[in-house]
Amino acid sequence: MGAENDDVCNNNDHPVNAGSRHMCLDEDRGNCNPGELLATGLDEVLPEGGNSRSHVNLCETTDLSAKQTRQLDELVLEYDDVFAKNGNDLRNTNIVQHRIDTGTVYRFCRSDATWEVADYTRCVSPTLASLNTQTGNLDGSPSGYLHLAEDLQNASKPAKLVVSGDLLTAVTIMYALVEDSFLVTCNATSAVVMNFTEAVLISARQLLDNSYSSLWTETHQVSDVDAIFTFLEKLDSFYGDVLSCFSLVNITEYSLVTENLDVAIEVFQANTSEAFIFPSNSNSDANQATVPVAVFTEADTSGHTAACIVWYKSASSLLPSTDINARSAHQDGQINSDVVSVTLHPTQVQPFNEPITLRFSHHQAGNNPVCALLDVSLTSSSVWSDSECETVSTTSDVTTCNCHHATNFALLTTLNDDDTVLKVPLNAIMVTGVVISLLFWWQLLYFCYM
């Protein structure tokens, strides 16, 4: 067990200086008993190098001096083979038996005898903690924003974020980069603007990676149920700044295609005669967004209009489960497509006279399709609205919609009942098992009596 990978749980008002270990800041949560060794409950993590790393949670209290704390830490590290780092390390025997009186301890057990989700939203790696501190030093310098964006890109690669606190800190750094960035004044060269935009987009792609789904789930359960929606909303604002700056520094187009995020940006002359389509060469049953020429009724001071289309291919699986049913515009609907964002520059008159056309490929078979737009201003009972959107056509694989606003969109459908699908193969497996068992015993008895 390397010391650089341990987690330190701290009940004081400041983070513990623990080298490159995770720091758990629990100053307002008294969930650590002074001097008590507690298991973090973190699963074993396999980093990029493939070597397992484990986590030990030491509660530092004011009862221990700095020297004593260091000695305790060294003791645990020296005899790490004695401590169980995860469930796989635990074994049992009946040679020695004893009772452990745990009293009335129920740290993560609710009154209804169900387990709470362990809260690691305050635990953060020193690397991300350091980057978060640097956000306070941003002074509008393009180079400062670019360097921090590139550092975040490196720090947020898949498997580098270990706990939900890492995710929240990375998202906080992202917000500092995209809110009121140098893109607003665009006082930078086209190369810096392009590199900064790409670093932010790649960081966003990484934070939306399916490997971080458990971290998003914990964040939604114990911290902020709207975290993913806020993240998408902040990105939409960033896209608007990017379009404005691209127009000023004469960047005419940009695209990024990855496994979970596809981006296309295009800047037009105000008198353009071509619609903006992305992806432009997709199959008839694949995702596609079309922004018609008639939408571009306004131009900026440079005589340009611009559009950005982003397909989030993993966002729907990262949404909190409470929002899939209870908070949808369609009572029985569930998100059954990728989420798409459409941003225009300058902001055009809405609702559009000629709609944006969206073609959604279904994730699975579904019925009663509803084209919905994400409206975070709605009440907690719904964040998806079917206003200003209508379904044009639908098949078993794809649904086409017309929408009169520029925002985030998704397709909601009633999913088919999987229970009836599962019962047939399960029954078949059971019958097959009985038949095989009877044949085995019949052959065994036959040979015994022969």
Rosetta blueprint (number, residue, H / E / L):
1 M L
2 G L
3 A H
4 E H
5 N H
6 D L
7 D E
8 V E
9 C E
10 N E
11 N L
12 N L
13 D L
14 H L
15 P L
16 V L
17 N L
18 A L
19 G L
20 S L
21 R L
22 H E
23 M E
24 C E
25 L E
26 D L
27 E L
28 D L
29 R L
30 G L
31 N L
32 C L
33 N L
34 P L
35 G L
36 E L
37 L E
38 L E
39 A L
40 T L
41 G L
42 L L
43 D L
44 E L
45 V E
46 L L
47 P L
48 E L
49 G L
50 G L
51 N L
52 S L
53 R E
54 S L
55 H L
56 V L
57 N E
58 L E
59 C E
60 E E
61 T L
62 T L
63 D L
64 L L
65 S L
66 A H
67 K H
68 Q H
69 T H
70 R H
71 Q H
72 L H
73 D H
74 E H
75 L H
76 V H
77 L H
78 E H
79 Y L
80 D L
81 D L
82 V L
83 F L
84 A L
85 K L
86 N L
87 G H
88 N H
89 D H
90 L L
91 R L
92 N L
93 T L
94 N L
95 I L
96 V L
97 Q L
98 H L
99 R L
100 I L
101 D L
102 T L
103 G L
104 T L
105 V L
106 Y L
107 R L
108 F L
109 C E
110 R L
111 S L
112 D L
113 A L
114 T L
115 W E
116 E L
117 V L
118 A L
119 D L
120 Y L
121 T L
122 R L
123 C E
124 V E
125 S L
126 P H
127 T H
128 L H
129 A H
130 S H
131 L H
132 N H
133 T H
134 Q H
135 T H
136 G H
137 N H
138 L L
139 D L
140 G L
141 S L
142 P H
143 S H
144 G H
145 Y H
146 L H
147 H H
148 L H
149 A H
150 E H
151 D H
152 L H
153 Q H
154 N H
155 A H
156 S L
157 K L
158 P L
159 A L
160 K L
161 L L
162 V L
163 V L
164 S H
165 G H
166 D H
167 L H
168 L H
169 T H
170 A H
171 V H
172 T H
173 I H
174 M H
175 Y H
176 A H
177 L H
178 V H
179 E L
180 D L
181 S L
182 F L
183 L L
184 V L
185 T L
186 C L
187 N L
188 A L
189 T L
190 S H
191 A H
192 V H
193 V H
194 M H
195 N H
196 F H
197 T H
198 E H
199 A H
200 V H
201 L H
202 I H
203 S H
204 A H
205 R H
206 Q H
207 L H
208 L L
209 D L
210 N H
211 S H
212 Y H
213 S H
214 S H
215 L H
216 W H
217 T H
218 E H
219 T H
220 H H
221 Q H
222 V H
223 S L
224 D L
225 V L
226 D L
227 A H
228 I H
229 F H
230 T H
231 F H
232 L H
233 E H
234 K H
235 L H
236 D H
237 S H
238 F H
239 Y H
240 G H
241 D H
242 V H
243 L H
244 S H
245 C H
246 F H
247 S H
248 L H
249 V H
250 N L
251 I L
252 T L
253 E E
254 Y E
255 S E
256 L E
257 V E
258 T L
259 E L
260 N L
261 L E
262 D E
263 V E
264 A E
265 I E
266 E E
267 V E
268 F E
269 Q E
270 A L
271 N L
272 T L
273 S L
274 E L
275 A L
276 F E
277 I E
278 F E
279 P L
280 S L
281 N L
282 S L
283 N L
284 S L
285 D L
286 A L
287 N L
288 Q E
289 A E
290 T E
291 V E
292 P L
293 V H
294 A H
295 V H
296 F L
297 T L
298 E L
299 A L
300 D L
301 T L
302 S L
303 G L
304 H E
305 T E
306 A E
307 A E
308 C E
309 I E
310 V E
311 W E
312 Y E
313 K L
314 S L
315 A H
316 S H
317 S H
318 L H
319 L L
320 P L
321 S H
322 T H
323 D H
324 I L
325 N L
326 A L
327 R L
328 S L
329 A L
330 H L
331 Q L
332 D L
333 G L
334 Q E
335 I E
336 N L
337 S L
338 D L
339 V E
340 V E
341 S E
342 V E
343 T E
344 L E
345 H E
346 P L
347 T L
348 Q L
349 V L
350 Q L
351 P L
352 F L
353 N L
354 E L
355 P L
356 I E
357 T E
358 L E
359 R E
360 F E
361 S E
362 H L
363 H L
364 Q L
365 A L
366 G E
367 N E
368 N E
369 P E
370 V E
371 C E
372 A E
373 L E
374 L E
375 D L
376 V L
377 S L
378 L L
379 T L
380 S L
381 S L
382 S L
383 V L
384 W E
385 S E
386 D L
387 S L
388 E L
389 C E
390 E E
391 T E
392 V E
393 S E
394 T E
395 T L
396 S L
397 D L
398 V E
399 T E
400 T E
401 C E
402 N E
403 C E
404 H L
405 H L
406 A L
407 T L
408 N E
409 F E
410 A E
411 L E
412 L E
413 T E
414 T E
415 L E
416 N L
417 D L
418 D H
419 D H
420 T H
421 V H
422 L H
423 K H
424 V H
425 P H
426 L H
427 N H
428 A H
429 I H
430 M H
431 V H
432 T H
433 G H
434 V H
435 V H
436 I H
437 S H
438 L H
439 L H
440 F H
441 W H
442 W H
443 Q H
444 L H
445 L H
446 Y H
447 F H
448 C H
449 Y H
450 M L
